[in-house]
Amino acid sequence: MFDLDRWQEIWVTLTRNKTRSVMTGFVIFWGIFILVVMAGSGKALENGIMEGIKGFSTNSCFFWTNSTSEPFKGFRKGRFWNMKNSDIEIIRSKIPQIKYITPMVFGGNSPNNTVYKDKAGAYFVKGFYPVYDKIDHQQLLYGRFINEIDIREKRKVAVIGRKIYEDLFQKGISPIGEMLKVNGMYFTVVGVINPITVININGPMAESVILPETTMQQAYNYGEDVHLLAITAQDNYKISEIEEQIKNELKKQHNIAPNDAQAVNSVNLEKQFTMFSYLFLGIYFLTWVVASGTLFSGVLGVSNIMMVTVKERTKEIGIRRAIGAKPRTIITQVMSETLLLTLFAGILGLCVGVGILVLVDLFSYIIIVWIFLFVVLIIALYLFGNFIIKQIKSIKSEMDILHMLNVFRIPINTTLFYQLIKLISLITIFLVSITYSVIRVVSYIITASKVDSEEHVFFSHPQISFQMAIWALIILLISGLIAGFIPAWRALQIKAIDAIREE
């Protein structure tokens, strides 16, 4: 198996026609490369979405009101209504499967509705219960979140988002205890939060002023009205199982027809995340389908090329058979050539694909695209330079050189001219590389500070699992065996007499 002479012979055979071998291997390379990049990109999409909802209770549902679509108990169709604080305890007592429940009220974000000293801005105003932090967990930068005492005593305290802190307060100085004017009323800052998730309810949390729900109702004359109800089910229940029960209870409390499908609306996050799971499964399946199709095309290409190679080597194989070569030797030779070409191209595609994913993870994917284009440019310049050099090598006389260049008749040393062209090509590639690198580095430095931290929210840490890499290598091995079987069988049918006739 590891006979050096055999492997040297295989290498000579594959390099006899370099262009054909490279183009044949490229299809295998491309199939594995596409598999790795697509699988890694799908995983990055999954990671990005999962990181975006990290800290958010996915077994939750949000309810809000709408006008009625059915008349009921003397109330006309089209009646507007609001949920009340009293609904919370009623729903909690009648539906024990509920883990967390919190009412939410919202204020406007009119121009400069939030003022601190001589600075002002337009931000979202929200009223919550403390338990909301259990549903949508926030990172505390300073102070604390709303607590039960704030709710019970209707304290005039506020928790502000990170963006508000950065806009209105001095960086690095704690704003705890400072007075903030919100929609004309003063509140004491007790905390600064930084959202963990990208999910936002009526505005990003980083740009929101959070007040105790009872304080906000009293301060802005909302009465007992609740704008939104957030509910999380117990761990051993799905929110979908109690969603309709909650709606029916709200309809019952507010004299709404049981068959009114418009009066109570909801967003079920459990269903949304289940849909995402099916999406990721579809992407995974699509990745394998596309890559398998490309690999199958590569297998056919390798098999056809090896058939041509066997045809070209009819005399050689016939002579081998005539001097006593065993069938196993012929099959092993052809199969080894196919396997070497397939595995080399496939492993190269796997390494390049993983390398691209690593670079994308380390740097911006836009920069990686530019690097890829740059590499293509270098390869194009190299191939063009080689083409020119080959043309020069093919020149037979000084007259041919003069005819090509259309210059004056002066003696020219062909070897010196060849070295000069090669030197010019290398200098050109070097100058293009340096120029491009300087431009990209300067551009990156200038724009780096402007890149938002949420640039990769939905594309994070592209990677493939170790199991997928192993499966890719197994597929490569099987592909090589399949691609080499038919040419090997064809080679086995060649007899010495056929080789003589071929001559």
Summary of the structure (lengths in Angstrom):
residues: 503
radius of gyration: 35.7
end to end distance: 31.9
largest distance: 110.4
contacts: 1532
relative contact order: 0.15
helix: 58%
strand: 15%
